[in-house]
Structure formats: structure tokens, C-alpha cells
Amino acid sequence: MKKIIFLTFAVAAVLKPTASVEAHEGRRFEVAVIDNKLYAQGYFSGDDPIDDGGGVVRPYFNAIHAHFENALNPNTQSAEAMLPGFDIFGLAAQQLDGADVYLDLVGAAKWDRPTPQDTSLVGDARFEQDFGIPEELPELDPDDEPIFIGFEDDVVSTLSLGRLTLASNLNGPADDLDLQYQIDDRPENILYVLEWQLSTTRVGIESSDSLYTILSPDGDGPVERLHFQSLALERNLGVQITTVPEPASVIVMLASCLISMARRKRDS
């Protein structure tokens, strides 16, 4: 069954050759080691990253969202996403040199029909709306359409939790680690939350706390795409810490963020 599922990803790669050979600019995770523990720093990649309202570099760790893209054929009930992806570079690549790095899918939940965006709000007020996020999001049940996540030869799903190997015997930076998320549905008005844990074979470095990739629907504009609710959920699930990896590439990106503040575009 796993091989059959993986063939779907292989065919998609043939149909979209750039997806398998080029990095996807946008919302990504940078693996970081802080106080001998793994974290994932959400950030926007690219030569001229755009602040979507959550910061080019998120002010928290272990949570970021991206959006499904519905199949071009409107009669095809499927959607996929190539982000969030992962990167291991900078100091973390040195600290994890020679080790394996794993990403384990440990759970999945959903936020069905979140509080609608108040379209009368403008400017910063759109990002400050209280959406009343539930204290506990409902887990996916067998009646929910499963999400399959593939990376190289590995496939896991919300029906069959398991492990993806991000790096084996890491030798230098390993960026552009792009996962492929696929669902046989065209999600509307629902946010899917995948819960992961990062781990490594490097002795002395602890596994991460839960980290979350939030998958939002496709649609016309930020309201249909649940952009504001996604950012609110990121903030709710993210981990706040007082120390940062140094010297880390995220510091450079923070400077880039300040430079681009005047021209930032918040709607995505």
C-alpha cells in the first residue's frame, strides 16, 4: 500500500518537474539547536521575503502554516501543498554533522469552521481579531479524509503515523527539504494541524517539543484562505523562548525583515 501511495507522489513529481528539483520559497522551518534541544524556527524564505503579518521570521518557534493548492481541474477532488518545508544550515548543520535527523508525525487535529474574519476590520486590526481558538482541537477521526505526507522514499499519513528521515549522516547544510502534502479533497473552511517531533541520533541533543504545520485551504483572498485564523493558531501553538541560536541565519533574516517593513504586504 505504501508503495502505491508513493507512486502518486512520483507521478506528481513528473507532472511538476520543478517541484522535485527546486526549493519552494515561502513559509519554511529552519532546524535549530538551542540549549542542546531541537527547535524549528518558522520563517519566510526568498530573496525578497514578504511579511504575511506574522513576521518574516516568526517571533516564536515550532509553528507555521501554509496553504493547500486545489487541483487545476475543478472536478478533481484533491489538493496538495509543498510547504512548509525544512532547512538545516548554519550552526545547526555543524552541531548535527554526521548525525541523522528524523521527523515523526505524532498526531493530527483540525479546526473546523473557525470564527469568520470580520471583514469590516482593516490594517493591523485584522491580525488582532480574537478568533476564540479552542483549548483542545478535535483529533482527526476515521471519517475524515486522510492527509498523506511524502519525502523522498518515505510516506506517512494521518491514518498511519510514522517517521520521515530528513537527513542521514548529515554532511554540511541540508536545505530545501520539501515535503509533499496531499489530500483527496478540496478543503474549505477548515484548518488541518499536523503535530510532529524532531529527533536526532546526535548524543546530547534532545528531541523537540511538539511542532505544528498548519495546512489552510485554497481560495480567493485571505478570508477564504483563512489566513488570519492561521496566523492566530500559529501564535497559539508556537513556543516562546528567550534565547536564540547564535550565530544563526535567522539573525540575518531579522535584519532583512526590518529593512522590508516599509513595503511589506500582509495579505497572502
BELTACOR-V320628 format. One record per pair of residues at least 6 apart in sequence whose ideal C-beta (glycine too) atoms are under 7 Angstrom apart, sorted by the first residue. I is the first residue (numbers start at 1). GAP is how many residues later the second one is. Records with the same first field share a line. If there is no record, write none. Layout:
I=GAP ; GAP
This chain:
2=153
5=143 ; 150
6=144 ; 147 ; 149
8=174
9=141 ; 146 ; 171
12=68 ; 168
13=6 ; 7
19=63
23=152 ; 153 ; 155
24=58 ; 59 ; 61 ; 154
25=20 ; 21
26=18 ; 19 ; 40 ; 57
27=15 ; 17 ; 37 ; 38 ; 39 ; 56 ; 57
28=15 ; 17 ; 55 ; 56 ; 57 ; 58 ; 59
29=11 ; 12 ; 13 ; 35 ; 55 ; 57
30=11 ; 13 ; 57 ; 219 ; 220
31=7 ; 9 ; 55 ; 56 ; 57 ; 61 ; 70 ; 167
32=7 ; 9 ; 60 ; 213 ; 216
33=59 ; 62 ; 172 ; 212
34=207 ; 209 ; 211
35=208
36=168 ; 169 ; 170
37=168 ; 169 ; 171
38=160 ; 162 ; 167 ; 168 ; 169 ; 170
39=22 ; 23 ; 169
40=21 ; 22 ; 158 ; 168 ; 171
41=16 ; 17 ; 20 ; 209
42=16 ; 21 ; 22
43=13 ; 14 ; 15 ; 207 ; 210
44=6 ; 12
48=212
49=7 ; 207
50=214 ; 215
51=206 ; 209 ; 213 ; 215
52=214 ; 216
53=74 ; 178 ; 213
54=177 ; 180
55=202
56=197 ; 200 ; 201
57=193 ; 196 ; 197 ; 200
58=6 ; 176 ; 180
60=175 ; 178 ; 179 ; 180
61=177 ; 178 ; 180
62=146 ; 147 ; 148 ; 149 ; 150 ; 176 ; 177
63=148 ; 149 ; 171 ; 174 ; 175
64=20 ; 149 ; 170
65=149 ; 151 ; 165 ; 169
66=15 ; 17 ; 18 ; 149
67=14 ; 149 ; 150 ; 151 ; 158
68=11 ; 12 ; 13 ; 115 ; 119 ; 147 ; 148 ; 149 ; 150
69=10 ; 11 ; 12 ; 149
70=9 ; 116 ; 148
71=7 ; 8
77=107 ; 108 ; 109
78=104 ; 105 ; 106
79=104 ; 106 ; 107 ; 108 ; 139
80=100 ; 101 ; 102
81=100 ; 134
82=96 ; 98
84=129
85=91 ; 92 ; 93 ; 94
86=80 ; 91
87=88 ; 89 ; 90
88=8 ; 13 ; 79 ; 82 ; 85 ; 86 ; 87
89=84 ; 86 ; 160
90=158 ; 159
91=154 ; 156 ; 157
92=153
93=77 ; 79 ; 80 ; 81
96=74 ; 104 ; 106
97=73
98=71 ; 72
99=71 ; 101 ; 102 ; 103
100=65 ; 67 ; 68 ; 69 ; 100 ; 101
101=65 ; 66 ; 69 ; 97 ; 99
102=61 ; 63 ; 64 ; 97
103=61 ; 63 ; 93 ; 95
104=59 ; 92 ; 93 ; 95
105=44 ; 51 ; 56 ; 57 ; 89 ; 91
106=55 ; 89 ; 90 ; 91
107=32 ; 88
108=31 ; 32 ; 39 ; 50 ; 84 ; 85 ; 86 ; 87
109=28 ; 29 ; 30 ; 31 ; 84
110=27 ; 28 ; 30 ; 34 ; 80 ; 81 ; 82 ; 83
111=26 ; 79 ; 80 ; 82 ; 122
112=78
113=76
114=17 ; 77 ; 112 ; 115
115=16 ; 17
117=9 ; 12 ; 106 ; 111
118=11
119=104
121=8
126=102
127=101 ; 104
129=99
131=98 ; 101
133=99 ; 100 ; 103
137=56
140=18
145=38 ; 39 ; 40
146=11 ; 12 ; 13
147=10 ; 11 ; 34 ; 36 ; 45
148=7 ; 9 ; 34
149=7 ; 8 ; 30 ; 31 ; 32
150=29 ; 30
151=13 ; 28
154=10 ; 11
156=6 ; 8
166=11
167=7
181=34
187=30
188=29
189=28
190=27
191=23 ; 25 ; 35 ; 38 ; 39 ; 42
192=23
193=19 ; 21
194=18 ; 19 ; 21
195=15 ; 17
196=15 ; 17
197=10 ; 11 ; 13
198=9 ; 10 ; 13
199=8
209=30
212=25
214=16 ; 19 ; 20
216=9 ; 10 ; 11 ; 14
217=8 ; 9
218=7
219=6
222=6 ; 45 ; 46
227=41
244=6
